[in-house]
Amino acid sequence: MYKSNINLNLYKTFYDVAKSGSISKAAQNSFTSQPAISKSIKKIRRRARSSIIL
């Protein structure tokens, strides 16, 4: 169950970045640091085993 929550948070972060158009705006909107957002995107890329273009 814990892993599912992590996945949902990662996808929410991805959605926030896509919706706002940039990592910095997504960080501001979610009250999260830019490095934390970048790490989340990197985790998604690794799990998808491909690059993601935002």
C-alpha positions in Angstrom: 0.0 0.0 0.0 2.8 2.4 0.8 4.3 2.0 -2.7 1.0 3.0 -4.3 1.0 6.3 -2.4 4.5 7.0 -3.6 3.4 6.3 -7.2 0.4 8.6 -6.9 2.5 11.4 -5.5 4.9 11.0 -8.4 2.2 11.2 -10.9 0.6 14.1 -9.2 4.0 15.9 -9.4 4.2 15.1 -13.1 0.7 16.4 -13.7 1.5 19.6 -11.8 4.6 20.2 -13.9 2.7 19.5 -17.1 -0.2 21.7 -16.1 1.9 24.7 -15.0 4.4 24.4 -17.9 7.6 24.4 -15.8 9.2 22.8 -12.8 9.7 26.2 -11.1 6.0 27.1 -11.4 5.0 23.6 -10.2 7.3 24.0 -7.2 5.8 27.3 -6.3 2.3 26.1 -6.7 2.9 23.0 -4.6 5.1 24.7 -2.0 7.9 22.2 -2.8 11.5 22.9 -3.7 12.6 22.7 -7.3 15.2 19.9 -6.6 12.4 17.8 -5.0 10.3 18.2 -8.1 13.3 17.3 -10.3 14.0 14.2 -8.3 10.4 13.1 -8.7 10.6 13.6 -12.5 13.8 11.6 -12.6 12.1 8.7 -10.6 9.3 8.7 -13.1 11.8 8.6 -16.0 13.6 5.7 -14.4 10.4 3.8 -13.8 9.2 4.4 -17.4 12.7 3.5 -18.7 12.4 6.3 -21.2 12.7 10.1 -21.4 9.7 12.3 -20.8 9.4 15.5 -22.6 7.5 18.2 -20.8 
